[in-house]
Amino acid sequence: MDKKKLIAIFHCFSLLFTLPIISITTASAPPAPSIRAVFAFGDSTIDPGNNNGLTGLSAIFTGNHPPYGKDLPRHIPTGRFSNGKLATDFLASNLGIKEFLPPYFDPTLSDAELATGVSFASAGAGIDNTTNTAFRGVVSTARQLEYFDEAMQRIERYVGKNRSEELVRDSLFVFSAGFNDVLYNQVLGLLNNQIFQDSSSNDASNYQDFLVQTLGSYIQTLYSKGARNFGVAGQAPIGCLPLVVTVGSILPSFHMLQRVCVERLNLYAQAYNTKLQALLTRLQQSLPASNIAYFGVYDPLMDMINNPLKYGFVQTLQGCCGTGLFEVGPVCLAGMATCLDASKYIFWDSAHPTQAAYMALANQFSQQLLLNMFTSRIY
């Protein structure tokens, strides 16, 4: 390696070591350069309200009712499955773009707002079409990419073809998907004790391969349309979600009646993440001028669970809404009691993090993105 590259690498790492220590008290991470918009695809973890119009049984995938949004400005629920902002909101803010990443289906969305990014994510959406069939009414991840094409036509009319192509090149494309696929195929399987008993079984491994490869195809599709910057979130420690812990505590096992993480689901998530990281590395190497950052969720959340005081948390395996054991979506109801201070909780409901936890995650994502952008430019 020549001297200039060594100096550049030293400069990159010196910048990273001067970043603020990640904690829930960190105001923001330094912005990565050259990102003009954020476009997000996935599920309820980054859905800011695209499902608000759903009715009937599909309304279980909506979060536009109290006590959701309790700590947002004016305390008005927007459809975000949390007490406040999501990780993508903090990420857009950290990048210096805007404070909130709005839903694509917001009827008041202006052309100017659209041109700085939106979320297409839909609560309940999966990578696997089987999941999308099971959770009717939600917008599948594949369909979200079609809506992006629609959005780009609108942006092109607004700024012109050349500027719209530049915008795609200079935007960040975020994926947070796969949780509902695991929920449908693993957590529901936990109830009948049949599906994927061993997280390393051939069936489990093949399904992980299918999800990862499908997600990779979405990245390649966007790359073919001019996208170059990607942030892809891995699986969380699914076995530690309060709802899953509750289910695990009532099933016959060595840990029956104990609130502990369901280990086999965590092992499944870890195996998935290993495969996802390997795929993203291959894509980075095969797609010229691409910058593909892996947004690790598993390790940071496990660190919060195992070392809560480090982040200012006091409650780890219980949500803030209601009893915190099973409430989510329509079961987290208006008028229901909530904890006094959600910032002391990792989880808002029994499946989704609080604003405080999302903030800590987003700050780590911002650091990883910054590192990737510097290193990709060096090489």
Secondary structure, DSSP 8 states (H G I E B T S, - for coil): --HHHHHHHHHHHHHHHTS---STT-------TT--EEEEEESTTS-SSTTTT--GGGGGG---STTTTTTSGGG---S-SSSS--HHHHHHHHTTS-S---BTT-TT--HHHHTTEEE---TT--SSHHHHHHSTTS--HHHHHHHHHHHHHHHHHHH-HHHHHHHHHTEEEEEE--HHHHIIIIIHHHHHT-TTSSTTSHHHHHHHHHHHHHHHHHHHHHHHTT--EEEEE----GGGSHHHHHHHHHSSSTTTT-----HHHHHHHHHHHHHHHHHHHHHHHHSTT-EEEEE--HHHHHHHHHSHHHHT-SEEEEESBTTSSS--GGGS-TT--B-S-GGGEEESSSSSB-HHHHHHHHHHHHHHHHHHHHHHHH-
